[in-house]
């Protein structure tokens, strides 16, 4: 940890006894692996970077509903939130 901190890297770890702190991030990673990474073979780093980015933008954000967001996609949830802020 000291090496990371020496380079100004912020460490993302749950506090002791706070098991749920990273639950949402862990769920995103699990979904990414199950619905994209494990189903594809990438030719190289650039191919993986492009295709995973496309999955996140095109599927995860705009087509896949999330129970934690009231069964809206993240894009729909964000648009609704923005509209409420303007009202």
N, C-alpha and C positions, 0 to 999 in steps of 0.2 A: 504494500500500500504506500509506503514511503516514496518509492520510485514514481508511482503515479502522481502522488501529491506534489512531488518535486517538479514535475513537468506540467503542473496546473490542470491535471485531469480530475474532474469531479467524479467521485465514486458513487455509483448507484447501488446501494445495499439497504435492505430493510433494517430498521433498528431492532435490537434484541427484543424478542417477544412480540414483534409487529409483523406477523407472517403475511398479512394481506397487503402490505404496502406496495409490493411490486406485482400484485396479481394481474392487473390489467396489462401491464407490459409483457408478462409471461404468457398471457392468453394470446396476445397479438403474435408473439413469436411462434407459439404452438400452431396457430392458424396458418401462418405463413409457411411453416414447414410442412404441415399436412396437406395444404391445398395448392402449394406451388413447388416448393423445393423438392420434396420426396417424389413428386410426379414427373419431374423433368431432369434431363441431363443437360448441363451447360457446357458449351464448347470451351469457354475460358472465363476469366473474371469479368470482362466487359459484357459478355453475353449474360452472365448471371446478374450483374448489376442492372442491366437494361430490363431483363425479363422480370426480375423481382420488383423493380420500380414500377413497371407497367402493371403488375398484379396489384400492388398496393394502390396505385392511382385508379385503375380501371375496375377492379373487382372489389377490393376491400373497402375502398372509400365510397364507391358509387352504386354497387350492386348488392353487397352483402349487408343484410340487416343485422342489427346488434340489439340483443335483449336489454343491455344496460342503457341503451339510448331509446327505449320505448319502441323497439322494433322499427327504427328508422335506420337509414344508412348514415354514416358519419357526415356525408355531404348534405343530406336532408336535415340532419340535426343542426349542423352549423348554419344552414340557411334559415331555419326556423329561429334559432337563437339570435342571429343577426337582425331578422325582421322584428323580433320582440324588442331588441335594444333600440331600434329606430322609432318604434311606436310610442 
